[in-house]
Amino acid sequence: MLSKAQVKLIRSLHNKKFRDATGLFIAEGKKVVEDIAVSAIKVEHIYATERYSGNLQHIPISEDELSKISS
C-alpha cells in the first residue's frame, strides 16, 4: 500500500518542475519499464498491480492506487 506521501511525490513528478528538482521521472508501461531496468538508469521503485506478468521485482499496488499515480 502506498502512503499519502508516496502518492504525493509520484503525482508531483507529472510536473517538469518537480522532475527537475528531484532528478526523478516516471516511466509507464511494461516494455518501457523493462527496457529501463536493464539499462544504466538507476531504478528507484517499480509499482505494479497483480496483473503484472513480468520478472522484475516490484511493489504490489491496487488498481485504485495505480489510477491515482498514473497519467
C-alpha positions in Angstrom: 0.0 0.0 0.0 1.3 3.4 -0.9 1.4 6.1 1.7 -0.1 9.5 1.1 3.5 11.0 0.9 4.4 8.4 -1.8 1.3 9.2 -3.8 2.0 13.0 -3.4 5.6 12.6 -4.6 4.8 10.3 -7.5 1.9 12.7 -8.7 4.3 15.7 -8.4 6.6 14.0 -10.9 4.0 14.6 -13.6 5.2 18.3 -13.4 8.5 19.1 -15.0 9.4 21.5 -12.2 9.4 18.6 -9.7 11.2 16.2 -12.0 14.0 18.7 -12.4 14.1 19.4 -8.7 14.2 15.7 -7.7 16.1 14.2 -10.6 13.3 11.5 -10.8 10.9 10.7 -13.5 8.0 8.3 -14.2 8.1 5.5 -16.7 4.8 3.8 -17.5 4.2 0.6 -19.4 5.6 -2.9 -19.2 8.0 -2.6 -22.2 9.4 0.8 -21.2 9.9 -0.2 -17.6 11.6 -3.5 -18.5 13.9 -1.7 -21.0 14.9 0.9 -18.4 15.5 -1.8 -15.8 18.2 -3.4 -17.9 19.8 0.0 -18.8 22.3 2.0 -16.9 19.5 4.1 -15.4 19.1 3.6 -11.6 15.5 2.5 -10.9 14.2 3.7 -7.5 10.9 1.7 -7.4 8.6 -0.3 -9.6 5.0 -0.3 -8.7 2.7 -2.9 -10.4 -0.7 -4.4 -9.9 -1.2 -8.2 -9.6 -1.9 -8.3 -13.3 1.8 -7.6 -14.0 3.3 -10.7 -15.5 7.0 -9.6 -15.7 10.0 -10.9 -13.9 11.1 -7.6 -12.2 10.8 -7.2 -8.5 8.1 -4.7 -7.8 6.0 -3.2 -5.1 2.4 -4.6 -5.5 -0.3 -1.9 -5.5 -4.0 -2.0 -6.1 -5.8 -0.8 -9.3 -7.1 2.1 -7.3 -3.6 3.2 -6.3 -2.3 2.8 -9.8 -5.1 5.1 -11.1 -4.0 7.7 -8.5 -0.4 7.8 -9.7 -0.5 7.1 -13.4 -1.2 9.6 -16.1 
